């Protein structure tokens, strides 16, 4: 059986809606608080989703010749920072060095260095990114105006 893109999208949406309904039923009807506890099922699914998003953003940076690599790296690093925030590495039995860079001051220093280096790169290539940001906000403004005009009726 061959899936085209529309069927894949519908299947993914169906799976997410099914998981959402299951979690809602389990928490509210069955009173299973273990789903939303720290390091529980919901948090682990969130980390997996963030990891897939991180990989999805970083993969084109290395595999394709693109002009928007900095934006992709930024969003990938942003997902990575959310993963570090969600995973309690100090409770995992790993090397101290990994605990240091994944928790507390080590994590903060790593994130500051990463986001600062991307900001400096964008500043040094200011003219190029100024045009991209202008287009980005222009398109965003057009979408907001469209939504305001047609969805408020």
DSSP file (Angstrom, degrees, kcal/mol; ACC not computed):
  #  RESIDUE AA STRUCTURE BP1 BP2  ACC     N-H-->O    O-->H-N    N-H-->O    O-->H-N    TCO  KAPPA ALPHA  PHI   PSI    X-CA   Y-CA   Z-CA
    1    1 A X              0   0    0      0, 0.0     2,-0.4     0, 0.0     0, 0.0   0.000 360.0 360.0 360.0 126.3    0.0    0.0    0.0
    2    2 A X        -     0   0    0      0, 0.0     2,-0.5     0, 0.0     0, 0.0  -0.811 360.0-152.3-100.5 131.1    1.5    3.3   -1.1
    3    3 A X        -     0   0    0     -2,-0.4     2,-0.2     4,-0.0     0, 0.0  -0.866   5.1-156.5-101.5 130.1    1.0    6.5    0.9
    4    4 A X     >  -     0   0    0     -2,-0.5     4,-1.9     1,-0.1     5,-0.2  -0.469  39.0 -94.4 -91.3 176.8    1.0    9.9   -0.7
    5    5 A X  H  > S+     0   0    0      1,-0.2     4,-2.4     2,-0.2     5,-0.2   0.866 122.6  54.4 -63.1 -38.6    1.8   13.0    1.3
    6    6 A X  H  > S+     0   0    0      1,-0.2     4,-2.4     2,-0.2    -1,-0.2   0.911 109.2  47.8 -63.3 -41.3   -1.9   13.9    2.1
    7    7 A X  H  > S+     0   0    0      2,-0.2     4,-2.3     1,-0.2    -1,-0.2   0.866 110.8  52.1 -67.7 -35.2   -2.5   10.4    3.6
    8    8 A X  H  X S+     0   0    0     -4,-1.9     4,-2.5     2,-0.2    -2,-0.2   0.921 110.4  47.8 -65.2 -43.2    0.7   10.7    5.7
    9    9 A X  H  X S+     0   0    0     -4,-2.4     4,-2.5     1,-0.2    -2,-0.2   0.920 112.4  48.8 -63.8 -44.0   -0.4   14.1    7.0
   10   10 A X  H  X S+     0   0    0     -4,-2.4     4,-2.5     1,-0.2    -1,-0.2   0.896 111.3  50.9 -62.8 -40.2   -3.9   12.8    7.9
   11   11 A X  H  X S+     0   0    0     -4,-2.3     4,-2.3     2,-0.2    -2,-0.2   0.916 110.8  47.7 -64.0 -43.9   -2.4    9.7    9.6
   12   12 A X  H  X S+     0   0    0     -4,-2.5     4,-2.4     2,-0.2    -2,-0.2   0.922 112.9  48.5 -63.6 -44.2    0.0   11.8   11.7
   13   13 A X  H  X S+     0   0    0     -4,-2.5     4,-2.5     1,-0.2     5,-0.2   0.911 111.0  51.2 -62.5 -41.9   -2.9   14.2   12.7
   14   14 A X  H  X S+     0   0    0     -4,-2.5     4,-2.5     2,-0.2    -2,-0.2   0.905 109.6  49.8 -61.3 -42.3   -5.0   11.2   13.6
   15   15 A X  H  X S+     0   0    0     -4,-2.3     4,-2.4     2,-0.2    -2,-0.2   0.926 112.0  47.6 -63.5 -44.8   -2.3    9.7   15.7
   16   16 A X  H  X S+     0   0    0     -4,-2.4     4,-2.4     2,-0.2    -2,-0.2   0.900 113.1  48.0 -64.1 -40.6   -1.8   13.0   17.6
   17   17 A X  H  X S+     0   0    0     -4,-2.5     4,-2.6     2,-0.2    -1,-0.2   0.901 111.3  51.1 -66.4 -40.1   -5.6   13.4   18.2
   18   18 A X  H  X S+     0   0    0     -4,-2.5     4,-2.4    -5,-0.2    -2,-0.2   0.922 111.4  47.2 -62.3 -44.2   -5.9    9.8   19.4
   19   19 A X  H  X S+     0   0    0     -4,-2.4     4,-2.7     2,-0.2     5,-0.2   0.909 111.5  51.8 -63.3 -41.8   -3.0   10.3   21.8
   20   20 A X  H  X S+     0   0    0     -4,-2.4     4,-2.5     1,-0.2    -2,-0.2   0.927 111.3  46.2 -60.7 -46.1   -4.6   13.6   23.0
   21   21 A X  H  X S+     0   0    0     -4,-2.6     4,-2.6     2,-0.2     5,-0.2   0.891 112.1  51.6 -64.9 -38.7   -7.9   11.9   23.6
   22   22 A X  H  X S+     0   0    0     -4,-2.4     4,-2.9     2,-0.2     5,-0.2   0.943 111.9  45.9 -62.9 -47.0   -6.3    9.0   25.4
   23   23 A X  H  X S+     0   0    0     -4,-2.7     4,-2.5     2,-0.2     5,-0.3   0.917 113.2  50.1 -62.4 -42.8   -4.3   11.3   27.8
   24   24 A X  H  X>S+     0   0    0     -4,-2.5     4,-2.6    -5,-0.2     5,-0.5   0.935 114.2  44.3 -61.6 -46.0   -7.4   13.4   28.4
   25   25 A X  I  X>S+     0   0    0     -4,-2.6     4,-1.8     1,-0.2     5,-1.6   0.916 114.2  49.5 -63.9 -43.8   -9.5   10.4   29.2
   26   26 A X  I  <5S+     0   0    0     -4,-2.9     6,-2.3    -5,-0.2    -2,-0.2   0.876 117.6  39.7 -66.3 -37.4   -6.8    8.8   31.4
   27   27 A X  I  <5S+     0   0    0     -4,-2.5     4,-0.3     4,-0.2    -2,-0.2   0.938 126.8  30.0 -78.4 -48.1   -6.2   11.9   33.4
   28   28 A X  I  <5S+     0   0    0     -4,-2.6    -3,-0.2    -5,-0.3    -2,-0.2   0.900 131.5  29.1 -84.0 -41.2   -9.7   13.2   33.9
   29   29 A X  I  <<S+     0   0    0     -4,-1.8    -3,-0.2    -5,-0.5    -4,-0.1   0.896 132.5  30.6 -87.5 -42.8  -11.8   10.0   33.9
   30   30 A X  S   <S-     0   0    0     -5,-1.6    -3,-0.2     2,-0.1    -4,-0.1   0.533  95.7-133.7 -95.5  -6.7   -9.4    7.5   35.3
   31   31 A X        +     0   0    0     -4,-0.3     2,-1.1    -6,-0.3    -4,-0.2   0.890  41.3 165.0  56.2  45.5   -7.4    9.9   37.5
   32   32 A X    >   +     0   0    0     -6,-2.3     3,-1.1     1,-0.2     4,-0.3  -0.751  10.3 174.2 -93.5  91.6   -4.0    8.6   36.3
   33   33 A X  G >>  +     0   0    0     -2,-1.1     3,-0.7     1,-0.2     4,-0.6   0.633  64.5  82.3 -74.7 -12.3   -1.7   11.4   37.5
   34   34 A X  G 34 S+     0   0    0      1,-0.2     7,-0.7     2,-0.2    -1,-0.2   0.700  80.3  68.0 -66.0 -16.8    1.4    9.4   36.5
   35   35 A X  G <4 S+     0   0    0     -3,-1.1     7,-2.4     1,-0.2     8,-0.5   0.900 109.9  30.3 -69.4 -40.5    0.9   10.6   33.0
   36   36 A X  T <4 S+     0   0    0     -3,-0.7    -1,-0.2    -4,-0.3    -2,-0.2   0.320  93.9 114.7-106.0   9.1    1.7   14.3   33.7
   37   37 A X  S >< S-     0   0    0     -4,-0.6     3,-2.0    -3,-0.2     6,-0.4  -0.243  84.4 -71.1 -70.3 166.6    4.2   13.8   36.6
   38   38 A X  T 3  S+     0   0    0      1,-0.3    -1,-0.2     4,-0.1     3,-0.1  -0.394 124.9   7.8 -59.1 132.2    7.8   14.8   36.4
   39   39 A X  T 3  S+     0   0    0     47,-0.2    -1,-0.3     1,-0.2    -2,-0.1   0.731 105.7 139.2  61.4  26.2    9.6   12.3   34.0
   40   40 A X  S <> S-     0   0    0     -3,-2.0     4,-2.1    -5,-0.1    -5,-0.2  -0.156  71.7 -83.4 -87.9-173.6    6.2   10.8   33.2
   41   41 A X  H  > S+     0   0    0     -7,-0.7     4,-2.2     1,-0.2     5,-0.2   0.897 125.5  50.8 -60.6 -45.5    4.8    9.7   29.9
   42   42 A X  H  > S+     0   0    0     -7,-2.4     4,-1.9     1,-0.2    -1,-0.2   0.897 111.1  48.1 -63.7 -41.2    3.7   13.1   28.7
   43   43 A X  H  > S+     0   0    0     -8,-0.5     4,-2.1    -6,-0.4    -1,-0.2   0.881 110.9  51.4 -67.7 -37.5    7.1   14.7   29.4
   44   44 A X  H  X S+     0   0    0     -4,-2.1     4,-2.1     2,-0.2    -2,-0.2   0.886 109.4  49.6 -67.5 -37.6    8.9   11.9   27.6
   45   45 A X  H  X S+     0   0    0     -4,-2.2     4,-2.5     2,-0.2    -1,-0.2   0.878 109.2  53.4 -66.3 -36.5    6.7   12.3   24.5
   46   46 A X  H  X S+     0   0    0     -4,-1.9     4,-2.5     2,-0.2    -2,-0.2   0.910 108.8  48.5 -62.9 -42.2    7.4   16.0   24.6
   47   47 A X  H  X S+     0   0    0     -4,-2.1     4,-2.5     2,-0.2    -2,-0.2   0.900 111.3  50.0 -65.7 -40.5   11.2   15.3   24.6
   48   48 A X  H  X S+     0   0    0     -4,-2.1     4,-2.4     2,-0.2    -2,-0.2   0.919 111.7  48.4 -63.6 -43.1   10.8   12.9   21.7
   49   49 A X  H  X S+     0   0    0     -4,-2.5     4,-2.2     2,-0.2    -2,-0.2   0.910 112.1  48.7 -64.0 -42.3    8.8   15.4   19.8
   50   50 A X  H  X S+     0   0    0     -4,-2.5     4,-2.6     2,-0.2    -2,-0.2   0.890 110.3  51.9 -64.1 -39.0   11.4   18.2   20.5
   51   51 A X  H  X S+     0   0    0     -4,-2.5     4,-2.6     2,-0.2     5,-0.2   0.917 109.5  49.0 -63.7 -42.8   14.2   15.8   19.4
   52   52 A X  H  X S+     0   0    0     -4,-2.4     4,-2.3     1,-0.2    -2,-0.2   0.896 112.8  48.1 -63.9 -39.0   12.5   15.1   16.1
   53   53 A X  H  X S+     0   0    0     -4,-2.2     4,-2.0     2,-0.2    -2,-0.2   0.906 110.5  51.8 -66.2 -40.8   11.9   18.8   15.5
   54   54 A X  H  X S+     0   0    0     -4,-2.6     4,-2.1     1,-0.2    -2,-0.2   0.928 112.9  44.0 -60.4 -46.8   15.6   19.5   16.4
   55   55 A X  H  X S+     0   0    0     -4,-2.6     4,-2.3     1,-0.2    -1,-0.2   0.884 110.8  55.5 -66.6 -38.4   16.8   16.9   13.9
   56   56 A X  H  X S+     0   0    0     -4,-2.3     4,-0.6    -5,-0.2    -1,-0.2   0.856 112.2  43.1 -63.6 -34.7   14.3   18.1   11.3
   57   57 A X  H  < S+     0   0    0     -4,-2.0     4,-0.4     1,-0.1    -1,-0.2   0.867 117.9  43.4 -77.7 -36.8   15.7   21.6   11.6
   58   58 A X  H >X S+     0   0    0     -4,-2.1     4,-1.1    -5,-0.2     3,-0.6   0.789  98.3  72.5 -83.6 -26.7   19.4   20.7   11.6
   59   59 A X  H >X S+     0   0    0     -4,-2.3     4,-1.7     1,-0.2     3,-0.6   0.909  96.0  49.3 -58.6 -46.8   19.3   18.0    8.9
   60   60 A X  H 3X S+     0   0    0     -4,-0.6     4,-1.7     1,-0.2    -1,-0.2   0.781 101.8  65.6 -64.9 -23.2   18.9   20.5    5.9
   61   61 A X  H <4 S+     0   0    0     -3,-0.6    -1,-0.2    -4,-0.4     5,-0.2   0.907 113.6  30.0 -62.7 -41.0   21.8   22.6    7.3
   62   62 A X  H << S+     0   0    0     -4,-1.1    -1,-0.2    -3,-0.6    -2,-0.2   0.695 124.9  44.1 -91.9 -20.9   24.3   19.8    6.6
   63   63 A X  H  < S+     0   0    0     -4,-1.7     2,-0.3     1,-0.0    -3,-0.2   0.625 109.9  45.1-103.6 -13.6   22.7   18.1    3.7
   64   64 A X  S  < S-     0   0    0     -4,-1.7     2,-1.0    -5,-0.2    -1,-0.0  -0.885  75.3-117.6-131.5 159.1   21.6   21.0    1.4
   65   65 A X        +     0   0    0     -2,-0.3     2,-0.3    -3,-0.0    -4,-0.1  -0.840  53.9 158.5 -94.6 101.9   23.0   24.2    0.0
   66   66 A X        -     0   0    0     -2,-1.0     3,-0.4    -5,-0.2    -2,-0.0  -0.866  46.4-144.9-126.3 156.5   20.6   26.7    1.5
   67   67 A X  S    S+     0   0    0     -2,-0.3     3,-0.3     1,-0.2    -1,-0.1   0.558  96.6  61.5 -94.5  -9.7   20.6   30.4    2.3
   68   68 A X     >  +     0   0    0      1,-0.2     4,-1.8     2,-0.1     3,-0.2  -0.070  62.2 124.2-106.7  33.7   18.6   30.2    5.5
   69   69 A X  H  >  +     0   0    0     -3,-0.4     4,-2.8     1,-0.2     5,-0.2   0.853  69.2  57.3 -63.5 -35.8   20.9   28.0    7.4
   70   70 A X  H  > S+     0   0    0     -3,-0.3     4,-2.5     1,-0.2    -1,-0.2   0.907 106.7  48.4 -64.8 -40.5   21.2   30.4   10.4
   71   71 A X  H  > S+     0   0    0      2,-0.2     4,-2.3     1,-0.2    -1,-0.2   0.908 112.7  48.5 -65.5 -40.7   17.4   30.4   10.9
   72   72 A X  H  X S+     0   0    0     -4,-1.8     4,-2.2     1,-0.2    -2,-0.2   0.905 112.3  48.6 -65.0 -40.8   17.4   26.6   10.8
   73   73 A X  H  X S+     0   0    0     -4,-2.8     4,-2.7     2,-0.2    -2,-0.2   0.891 109.9  53.1 -65.2 -38.6   20.3   26.4   13.2
   74   74 A X  H  X S+     0   0    0     -4,-2.5     4,-2.3    -5,-0.2    -2,-0.2   0.944 111.6  43.8 -61.3 -48.3   18.6   28.8   15.5
   75   75 A X  H  X S+     0   0    0     -4,-2.3     4,-2.2     2,-0.2    -1,-0.2   0.862 113.9  51.2 -68.4 -34.3   15.3   26.8   15.7
   76   76 A X  H  X S+     0   0    0     -4,-2.2     4,-2.3     2,-0.2    -1,-0.2   0.925 112.1  46.1 -65.3 -43.9   17.3   23.6   16.1
   77   77 A X  H  X S+     0   0    0     -4,-2.7     4,-2.3     2,-0.2    -2,-0.2   0.847 110.0  55.0 -67.7 -33.4   19.3   25.0   19.0
   78   78 A X  H  X S+     0   0    0     -4,-2.3     4,-1.9     2,-0.2    -1,-0.2   0.926 109.1  46.9 -64.2 -44.8   16.1   26.4   20.5
   79   79 A X  H  X S+     0   0    0     -4,-2.2     4,-2.2     1,-0.2    -2,-0.2   0.901 111.1  53.0 -61.5 -40.5   14.6   22.9   20.4
   80   80 A X  H  X S+     0   0    0     -4,-2.3     4,-2.4     1,-0.2    -2,-0.2   0.891 107.0  51.5 -61.9 -39.5   17.8   21.6   21.9
   81   81 A X  H  X S+     0   0    0     -4,-2.3     4,-1.6     1,-0.2    -1,-0.2   0.877 109.1  50.4 -66.9 -35.8   17.5   24.1   24.7
   82   82 A X  H  X S+     0   0    0     -4,-1.9     4,-2.0     2,-0.2    -1,-0.2   0.878 108.8  52.6 -66.7 -37.0   13.9   23.0   25.4
   83   83 A X  H  X S+     0   0    0     -4,-2.2     4,-2.7     1,-0.2    -2,-0.2   0.937 108.7  49.3 -62.8 -45.9   15.1   19.4   25.6
   84   84 A X  H  < S+     0   0    0     -4,-2.4     5,-0.3     1,-0.2    -1,-0.2   0.845 110.7  51.6 -62.2 -32.3   17.8   20.3   28.1
   85   85 A X  H  < S+     0   0    0     -4,-1.6    -1,-0.2    -5,-0.2    -2,-0.2   0.867 114.6  42.0 -70.9 -36.2   15.2   22.1   30.1
   86   86 A X  H  < S+     0   0    0     -4,-2.0     2,-0.5    -5,-0.1    -2,-0.2   0.844 101.2  74.3 -82.1 -35.2   12.8   19.1   30.1
   87   87 A X  S  < S-     0   0    0     -4,-2.7     2,-1.4    -5,-0.2     3,-0.1  -0.675  72.1-144.9 -86.2 128.4   15.3   16.3   30.8
   88   88 A X    >   +     0   0    0     -2,-0.5     3,-1.4     1,-0.2     4,-0.3  -0.701  24.4 174.3 -90.1  86.6   16.7   16.1   34.3
   89   89 A X  G >  S+     0   0    0     -2,-1.4     3,-1.0    13,-0.4     5,-0.3   0.728  70.4  68.9 -70.4 -20.4   20.2   15.0   33.5
   90   90 A X  G 3  S+     0   0    0      1,-0.2    -1,-0.3    -3,-0.1     9,-0.1   0.717  99.3  50.9 -70.4 -17.4   21.3   15.2   37.1
   91   91 A X  G <  S+     0   0    0     -3,-1.4     2,-0.3     2,-0.1    -1,-0.2   0.495  94.5  89.4 -94.5  -5.1   19.1   12.2   37.9
   92   92 A X  S <  S-     0   0    0     -3,-1.0     2,-1.8    -4,-0.3     7,-0.0  -0.708  85.3-118.1 -94.5 144.2   20.5   10.1   35.0
   93   93 A X        +     0   0    0     -2,-0.3     2,-0.2     3,-0.0    -3,-0.1  -0.587  68.5 123.8 -83.3  82.2   23.5    7.8   35.6
   94   94 A X        -     0   0    0     -2,-1.8     5,-0.1    -5,-0.3    -2,-0.0  -0.783  68.6 -63.0-131.6 175.7   25.9    9.5   33.1
   95   95 A X     >  -     0   0    0     -2,-0.2     4,-1.8     1,-0.1     3,-0.4  -0.241  44.4-120.8 -61.9 148.7   29.4   11.0   33.3
   96   96 A X  H  > S+     0   0    0      1,-0.2     4,-2.8     2,-0.2     5,-0.2   0.856 111.3  60.5 -60.4 -36.6   29.7   14.2   35.4
   97   97 A X  H  > S+     0   0    0      1,-0.2     4,-2.1     2,-0.2    -1,-0.2   0.910 106.1  46.6 -58.9 -43.0   30.9   16.2   32.4
   98   98 A X  H  > S+     0   0    0     -3,-0.4     4,-1.1     1,-0.2    -1,-0.2   0.862 111.7  51.1 -68.8 -35.3   27.6   15.5   30.6
   99   99 A X  H  X S+     0   0    0     -4,-1.8     4,-0.8     2,-0.2    -2,-0.2   0.909 109.3  52.1 -65.1 -40.6   25.6   16.4   33.8
  100  100 A X  H >< S+     0   0    0     -4,-2.8     3,-0.5     1,-0.2     7,-0.4   0.919 114.0  40.7 -63.5 -44.6   27.6   19.7   34.1
  101  101 A X  H 3< S+     0   0    0     -4,-2.1    -1,-0.2     1,-0.2    -2,-0.2   0.637 118.7  47.7 -81.6 -11.1   26.9   20.8   30.5
  102  102 A X  H 3< S+     0   0    0     -4,-1.1   -13,-0.4    -3,-0.2     2,-0.3   0.444 112.3  45.7-105.1  -0.3   23.2   19.6   30.6
  103  103 A X  S XX S-     0   0    0     -4,-0.8     3,-1.0    -3,-0.5     4,-0.6  -0.998 103.0 -25.0-145.2 144.1   22.2   21.1   34.0
  104  104 A X  H 3> S-     0   0    0     -2,-0.3     4,-2.2     1,-0.2     5,-0.2  -0.260 120.2  -1.1  65.5-135.0   22.5   24.4   35.8
  105  105 A X  H 3> S+     0   0    0      1,-0.2     4,-2.5     2,-0.2    -1,-0.2   0.830 131.4  56.2 -65.2 -35.0   25.3   26.8   35.1
  106  106 A X  H <> S+     0   0    0     -3,-1.0     4,-2.3    -6,-0.4    -1,-0.2   0.917 109.2  46.4 -63.6 -43.3   26.9   24.6   32.5
  107  107 A X  H  X S+     0   0    0     -4,-0.6     4,-2.6    -7,-0.4     5,-0.2   0.924 112.6  50.5 -63.4 -44.8   23.7   24.5   30.5
  108  108 A X  H  X S+     0   0    0     -4,-2.2     4,-2.4     1,-0.2    -2,-0.2   0.910 111.1  47.9 -61.8 -42.8   23.2   28.2   30.8
  109  109 A X  H  X S+     0   0    0     -4,-2.5     4,-2.5     2,-0.2    -1,-0.2   0.917 111.9  50.0 -63.9 -43.3   26.8   28.9   29.6
  110  110 A X  H  X S+     0   0    0     -4,-2.3     4,-2.4     1,-0.2    -2,-0.2   0.914 112.9  46.4 -62.2 -42.7   26.4   26.6   26.7
  111  111 A X  H  X S+     0   0    0     -4,-2.6     4,-2.7     2,-0.2     5,-0.3   0.885 111.7  51.2 -68.2 -38.4   23.1   28.2   25.6
  112  112 A X  H  X S+     0   0    0     -4,-2.4     4,-2.4    -5,-0.2     5,-0.2   0.930 111.9  47.1 -63.5 -44.3   24.5   31.7   26.0
  113  113 A X  H  X S+     0   0    0     -4,-2.5     4,-2.3     2,-0.2    -2,-0.2   0.923 114.8  47.1 -62.7 -44.4   27.5   30.8   23.8
  114  114 A X  H  X S+     0   0    0     -4,-2.4     4,-1.7     2,-0.2    -2,-0.2   0.952 117.1  39.9 -64.2 -51.2   25.3   29.2   21.2
  115  115 A X  H  X S+     0   0    0     -4,-2.7     4,-2.0     1,-0.2    -1,-0.2   0.862 115.9  52.5 -69.2 -34.6   22.7   31.9   20.9
  116  116 A X  H  X S+     0   0    0     -4,-2.4     4,-2.8    -5,-0.3    -1,-0.2   0.904 108.0  50.6 -67.1 -40.7   25.3   34.7   21.2
  117  117 A X  H  X S+     0   0    0     -4,-2.3     4,-2.1    -5,-0.2    -1,-0.2   0.886 111.4  48.2 -66.4 -36.6   27.4   33.2   18.4
  118  118 A X  H  X S+     0   0    0     -4,-1.7     4,-2.1     2,-0.2    -1,-0.2   0.890 112.1  49.9 -68.6 -37.4   24.4   33.0   16.1
  119  119 A X  H  X S+     0   0    0     -4,-2.0     4,-2.2     2,-0.2    -2,-0.2   0.918 110.7  49.0 -65.8 -43.1   23.5   36.6   17.0
  120  120 A X  H  X S+     0   0    0     -4,-2.8     4,-2.4     2,-0.2    -2,-0.2   0.901 109.8  51.9 -63.1 -40.5   27.0   37.8   16.3
  121  121 A X  H  X S+     0   0    0     -4,-2.1     4,-1.3     1,-0.2    -1,-0.2   0.921 110.8  48.1 -61.3 -43.2   27.0   36.0   12.9
  122  122 A X  H  < S+     0   0    0     -4,-2.1     7,-0.3     1,-0.2    -1,-0.2   0.869 110.4  52.0 -65.7 -35.9   23.7   37.7   12.0
  123  123 A X  H >< S+     0   0    0     -4,-2.2     3,-1.2     1,-0.2    -2,-0.2   0.909 108.3  50.4 -66.8 -41.2   25.1   41.1   13.1
  124  124 A X  H 3< S+     0   0    0     -4,-2.4    -1,-0.2     1,-0.3    -2,-0.2   0.763 117.9  39.7 -68.6 -23.9   28.1   40.6   10.8
  125  125 A X  T 3X S+     0   0    0     -4,-1.3     4,-1.8    -5,-0.2    -1,-0.3  -0.320  81.4 143.6-112.9  46.4   25.8   39.7    7.9
  126  126 A X  H <>  +     0   0    0     -3,-1.2     4,-2.6     1,-0.2     5,-0.2   0.866  61.6  54.0 -59.4 -45.7   23.3   42.4    8.9
  127  127 A X  H  > S+     0   0    0      1,-0.2     4,-1.5     2,-0.2    -1,-0.2   0.901 109.9  47.0 -62.0 -42.7   22.2   43.5    5.5
  128  128 A X  H  > S+     0   0    0     -3,-0.3     4,-1.6     1,-0.2    -1,-0.2   0.934 117.0  42.3 -64.2 -47.1   21.2   40.0    4.3
  129  129 A X  H  X S+     0   0    0     -4,-1.8     4,-2.6    -7,-0.3     5,-0.2   0.759 106.9  61.9 -76.0 -24.3   19.3   39.2    7.5
  130  130 A X  H  X S+     0   0    0     -4,-2.6     4,-2.1    -5,-0.2    -1,-0.2   0.915 105.9  47.3 -63.9 -41.5   17.6   42.6    7.7
  131  131 A X  H  X S+     0   0    0     -4,-1.5     4,-2.3    -5,-0.2    -2,-0.2   0.910 112.5  49.3 -65.2 -42.1   16.0   41.8    4.3
  132  132 A X  H  X S+     0   0    0     -4,-1.6     4,-2.7     2,-0.2    -2,-0.2   0.917 111.9  47.6 -63.8 -43.0   14.9   38.4    5.5
  133  133 A X  H  X S+     0   0    0     -4,-2.6     4,-2.8     2,-0.2     5,-0.3   0.889 110.4  52.9 -65.6 -38.5   13.4   39.7    8.7
  134  134 A X  H  X S+     0   0    0     -4,-2.1     4,-2.2    -5,-0.2    -2,-0.2   0.928 112.2  44.2 -62.5 -45.1   11.6   42.4    6.8
  135  135 A X  H  X S+     0   0    0     -4,-2.3     4,-2.8     2,-0.2     5,-0.3   0.910 112.5  53.7 -64.3 -42.1   10.1   39.8    4.4
  136  136 A X  H  X S+     0   0    0     -4,-2.7     4,-2.1     1,-0.2    -2,-0.2   0.937 113.5  40.8 -58.7 -49.4    9.3   37.6    7.4
  137  137 A X  H  X S+     0   0    0     -4,-2.8     4,-2.5     2,-0.2    -1,-0.2   0.845 113.0  55.1 -71.3 -32.7    7.4   40.3    9.2
  138  138 A X  H  X S+     0   0    0     -4,-2.2     4,-2.3    -5,-0.3    -2,-0.2   0.943 111.1  44.3 -63.7 -46.8    5.8   41.6    6.1
  139  139 A X  H  X S+     0   0    0     -4,-2.8     4,-2.3     1,-0.2    -2,-0.2   0.886 113.3  51.8 -64.8 -38.0    4.4   38.1    5.3
  140  140 A X  H  X S+     0   0    0     -4,-2.1     4,-2.2    -5,-0.3    -1,-0.2   0.897 109.6  49.3 -64.4 -39.4    3.3   37.7    8.9
  141  141 A X  H  X S+     0   0    0     -4,-2.5     4,-2.5     2,-0.2    -2,-0.2   0.894 109.6  51.9 -66.4 -39.7    1.5   41.1    8.8
  142  142 A X  H  X S+     0   0    0     -4,-2.3     4,-2.5     1,-0.2    -2,-0.2   0.918 110.6  48.3 -62.3 -43.3   -0.3   40.1    5.6
  143  143 A X  H  X S+     0   0    0     -4,-2.3     4,-2.6     2,-0.2    -2,-0.2   0.901 111.3  49.9 -64.2 -40.8   -1.4   36.8    7.2
  144  144 A X  H  X S+     0   0    0     -4,-2.2     4,-2.6     2,-0.2    -2,-0.2   0.906 111.4  48.6 -65.2 -40.8   -2.6   38.6   10.3
  145  145 A X  H  X S+     0   0    0     -4,-2.5     4,-2.6     2,-0.2    -2,-0.2   0.919 111.7  49.8 -63.7 -42.7   -4.6   41.1    8.2
  146  146 A X  H  X S+     0   0    0     -4,-2.5     4,-2.5     1,-0.2     5,-0.4   0.929 112.6  46.9 -60.3 -45.9   -6.1   38.3    6.2
  147  147 A X  H  X S+     0   0    0     -4,-2.6     4,-2.2     1,-0.2     5,-0.4   0.908 112.6  49.8 -63.3 -42.1   -7.1   36.5    9.3
  148  148 A X  H  X S+     0   0    0     -4,-2.6     4,-0.6     1,-0.2    -1,-0.2   0.895 114.5  44.8 -65.0 -39.5   -8.6   39.7   10.8
  149  149 A X  H  < S+     0   0    0     -4,-2.6    -2,-0.2    -5,-0.2    -1,-0.2   0.931 125.4  26.8 -70.6 -45.7  -10.6   40.5    7.7
  150  150 A X  H  < S+     0   0    0     -4,-2.5     3,-0.2    -5,-0.2    -3,-0.2   0.737 120.5  48.2 -98.4 -23.6  -12.0   37.1    7.0
  151  151 A X  H  < S+     0   0    0     -4,-2.2    -3,-0.2    -5,-0.4    -1,-0.2   0.660 104.5  59.6 -92.1 -15.1  -12.2   35.2   10.3
  152  152 A X     <        0   0    0     -4,-0.6    -1,-0.2    -5,-0.4    -2,-0.1   0.532 360.0 360.0 -88.7  -4.9  -13.8   38.1   12.2
  153  153 A X              0   0    0     -3,-0.2    -1,-0.2    -4,-0.2    -2,-0.1   0.475 360.0 360.0 -75.9 360.0  -16.9   38.1    9.9
